[in-house]
Amino acid sequence: MRVVYAVPADRSVNAAYRQGISGALIELQRWYREELDGLTFRLRDALPEVCTMPEPHEHYTHGGWPRVWNEVGDAVIGCGFLGQRSIYTWVVYADVDESCDVTLGLGRGSEGLAMMGSWDLKGLTDPEWIHCGSGPEGFGRWIGGAGHELGHAFGLPHPDDDEGALMSLGYRDYPDTYLREDEKAILRVSRFFAER
C-alpha cells in the first residue's frame, strides 16, 4: 500500500497530520492482522508521501461527489501518484475541507483507492475535535473510518444487515468491530495481504 498526504498549494505540510496518518495505518495493520489470524496489508513507507496540489484549497472544496473526488484525484495523479494499481492499493489523505451540507466527495473508497479529507486529518490528531456538530468522537472513529474505506479499496462491499461490522457502521466503534467471515475469505486470497 502507498499512502499520500495531499496538500493544497496555499497550505503547508502539517507534521502532526503526517504522524496521525502513519499511526492510524500502523494501527489498522495490527487490527487487520488480528482479524485475519496473522495476515495484513503491507505499507511501502512508514510516513505518507507528500503531494503539493497545483491549486489553492478553495478550488477543491465545491461540488461534493464526484467533483471533489475527481479534482483531488487528478491533482494527486499530477504529482506522479495513483499508478500501478496492480501493485499498490492507494490511500490519499487530502487537506480539503468539505461542507457538512453536501454529499461528500472524500471519505470514500473504491477498488484500489481510498480518499479521505481534512475531517479525517483533524480526527486523527485531535480526540476532542467536533465533526459537524456531533462529537467529540475520539481517535477510534477516524481510524475505523479509514479501515472501512480501506476495506472498499481491497474490494469489500457494504454488508446488507450487519451494523456492527466494520464495513457497515462498526467503524464508529473501532476497535470494537469485526470483519465478517465472507469478508475475511476475500482478503485471505488478496494479493495485498500476507503474513507479517
N, C-alpha and C positions, 0 to 999 in steps of 0.2 A: 504494500500500500504506500502511496505517496500522498503527502499532506501539504497543502498550500495555504498560506495566510496571505490573502489579497487585500491590499491597502489602496484606497483611492488616492489620486495624485495630490490632493490637498490635505491628506492626513499623514501622520508619522507612524512608523512601526512602533508598536506598543510591546515592550518586552514581557509584560505581565500577560498579555494575550497569547504570545507565543508559548510561554510556560504553561498557561492554562490549557491550551490545545494539547500540548505534549503530555501533560499529566492526565488529561481525560482519555487520550487514546491508549496510554500505557495501562490505565485502569481498565479500559474496555478489553484490551488484550487479556488481562488477568480474568475478567468476568467471562469472556467467551471461552477461555481455556478451561475454566471450572465447569461451565455448562456442557462443554464438548469433551470432557474426560481427557484433557491434555492437548487438544487441537486448538490453534488460534491463528489469527492472521499475522503477517509479518509487516513491520514498519521499515521502510527504507532508511529513514533518518529519525533520530530522537526528537529533533526540533523541526517544525514545519518550514518548508522552503518559502521564500517571500516573493510575491509578485506585486510590483507597484503598477497599478492600473493606470491607463493613459488619461482618464477623465477625472474631474473632481467628484466628490461624494454625491452632490446633488444630481448628477447625471444618472446615477444608478438607483435612485430611490423611488421613482414613479412608475406606476402601471401595474404593479403586482405581477401575478402569474399570467403569462410566461415571459413577459418583457424583462423583468429584473433578472430572472434565471438566465435568459439568453444574453443580456448585456454583460453580466458578470462572467458568464462562461466564455464569451468572445474575448473579453479583456484578459482572462487567465490564459486562453489559447495564445493570445498575442505575446504573453510572457514566455511562451515556449512549453507550456504545460498542457495536460489533459490528453496527450497522445499515448500510444502503446497500450490501449485498453485490454489487449490480450495478455499483457504482462502485469499491469497495475490496475488496482482499484484506486480511485482518486477521492480525496476528501478536500473540499475547499471551505475555508472559513473566510468570509468576506466582511470587512468592517463597513457594512452598509446597513443603515437604519431603515426600517420599513414602518409605515404607519400601522397602528393597531386596527384600523378600519378597512383594510384592503385584504384581498386574497393574496397571501404571501407568495413572493417569488422564490424566497430562500427558505431553508428549513425543510428541505425535500431531498429525496433520494431516488435514483433510477439506476438501471443496470450500469454498473461500473463507476458511478459518480454520486456523491452526496455533497450538497452545498448548504452551508449554514451561514446565518447572518450575524449582525452585531448583537442581537439579543442573546445569542448563544455565547458570544465572547464575554459579554457582561456577566452572564450567569455562571460562567466558568471561573470568573475572577472575583466575584463579589456575592457571597452567600446571602446577603441582605438585599440584593437588587430586586426591585419590584417590577414585574413584567406586565404592562398594560393594565395596571390597577390591581392585579392579583399577586399574592406572594407575601413575603419572600418565599421562594421555593427551595432554596439551598442548592448545593452543587449537584446532588444526585439527579434532579430533574433534567439538568442540562447535559450531564454525562449520559443519562438514559436516552435523552432525545437524540444525541449523536449516535448511540448504539442502535436505535430504531432506524435512523436514516442509513446507517452503515448496512443494516440488515437488508434494506431495499437495494443498496449498491451491490450486495452479494447475491441478489436475486430472490429475496424473500418477500412475499406479498403480505397484506394485512389478513389476519385470520377472520373468519366470519363471526365467531361468537365466543371469544375468549379474552375478555377485557384485561385480565391480569397478565397476559403475555406481553413481552417486550414489543412485539410487532403490532400490538393493539394499543391499549392505554397504559400498559405496565411500565412504560418509560417514565411515567410520572412518579413511580415508586422505587426507581432504581436505587440500590441494587436488589431490592426485594421483588424481583420479577424473574422471568424464565423464558427459555426457548421451548417451543413445543417439539414433540418428537418428530413430526413431519419436517419442521424447520431444521432440526439437528441432522436429519438424514440428508437434506440438501447441502448443508455446509460440510458434512463429512466427506463429500466427494468433490467439493470445490477445489480448484487449483490454487486458491488463495489461502487455504488452511493447511497447516502442517503441525507436527509435534514441535513444541517449544519447551 
